[in-house]
Amino acid sequence: MNDPHDGAKRTPTGRRLASAIGLGLILFAVGYGVYRTPLFKNLYAQVGGKPTTAPAVPVYSRAQMEADRKLSRKDDGKTQPRTPIGEDGYYIPPSDADIPPGPYGDAIRRGKGIFMNPGLYVKDHVGNALACANCHLDGGRRENSAPMWAAYGAYPAFRKKTGSVSTLEDRIKGCFTYSMNAQGSSTGKPPEAGSQVYRDLVTYMAWLADGAPAGEKLRGALYPHMEKPADGYDLKHGLAVYGQNCALCHGINGQGTRDDAGKVKFPPLWGKDSYNWGAGMARIDTAAGFIKANMPFGKPYSLTDQEAWDVAAYINSQERPKDTRQTGTVEEAAKKYHAGEDSYYGKVIDGHLVGTGS
C-alpha cells in the first residue's frame, strides 16, 4: 500500500542529493583548476612529489608549416607559412628523420658528424678534447644553449670581439681557434677559409634553421643573461658546488671523463684539453648562464643564480691553454682583450698569474 507521505520524503532527499552533486562538481572544478596551476606543482615538489608533465603540443608544427608551404606554391603566396613553435614557446627544429636524400642531405650528415665529433672528422685542426656539441647541446638544437637554429640567421653581424663584421664561417673559425684550441692541433690552425668543413657545418646549421626567421632573436637563442650577484662570486663556495654537482661527470680535477675505449663522455673544463683563454666560455658571466640553464646535465635550472655564478667562477679561475691573441705579456693581453670582462685572466690567485697557460 502506498504511503501518502512518500513524495514529501523523497523531494527533500532529492534536493539534497542534487545539491550535493552540484557542490561536488564545483569543488572538482576548483580542485582541477588548482591542480593545473604551477602552485600545485610547486607545493607537490616541496613535499617530495614528482609531478608528471604531459608532452608539449606544438602551437604550429613543422608538419603544418610544410602543408602551408605546399598551399603557398599553389595559391601564389596567399597562404603564408609560419615559424614552427611548440607550446613552450620555443622554435621546433627538424629531426634527423627529416634529413632529405641526395647531396644536400649528405652535406647535412657530414656537418652533423663534424659538429658532434670534430676530433674524429677534422682532427688536424682540433687541439683539445672538446666538440661543438659540448657547448651547443643536443646537436645544436637545445634552447638556451646557443642553438644553431638561432645562430644561422644572426650572421653576418658586427662583433665587438673582432671589431668587424663576421660571417657565419668567420664565427665557426673562431670556435676552432678558441673553443677547440686549434693552436694545439697538428696543423696549429683552424681550417682554411672556404674549406669543405665550413660548407658542411653551415649546411647543417642552415637545415636546423629551416623555418626560423632570419634577423630576429628567437626565444632561447644564446645563453640566458645572468645578473651579477650584488656580492660578486665566491671561489670557495664554487669549489663546494663543483664537488657536489659537477665532479661526478667532469672529474674532481676538471679533466673530464672517458669511456673504456677512451672516448670522451664528459668534456674537460680546464687544463690542456679544454677551451683556451680566448673562448667565450672563459668569461664567468657566459659560463654562469650556460650552467644555470643546462647543468648539472639532465637537471637544468636546479642551481640557484648564486651557485651558478660561484661554480662558473671556480671553473674559470683554473688554468687552461693560452689566449691565441697574446703576443706579448699576459698583462698586455688582459688590457687589450679582456678589459671589462668578468674574467680572472690577468689576475693573481694564490700567487699564480692566471692566463699563462696550462
Secondary structure, DSSP 8 states (H G I E B T S, - for coil): ---TTHHHHHHHHHHHHHHHHHHHHHHHHHHHHHHTSHHHHHHHHHTT----------SB-HHHHHHHHHHHHHTTT-S-----B-TTS-B----GGG--SHHHHHHHHHHHHHHH-HHHHSGGG--SS--HHHHSHHHHT-TTS--HHHHGGG-SEEETTTTEEE-HHHHHHHIIIIIS-GGGSSSSS---TT-HHHHHHHHHHHHHTTTS-TTS--TT-S-------TT---HHHHHHHHHHHTHHHH-TTS--EE-TTS-EEE--SSSTTS--TTSGGGSHHHHHHHHHHH-STT-TT-S-HHHHHHHHHHHTTS--S--TT--S-HHHHHHHHSTTSS--TT-EETTEETTS--
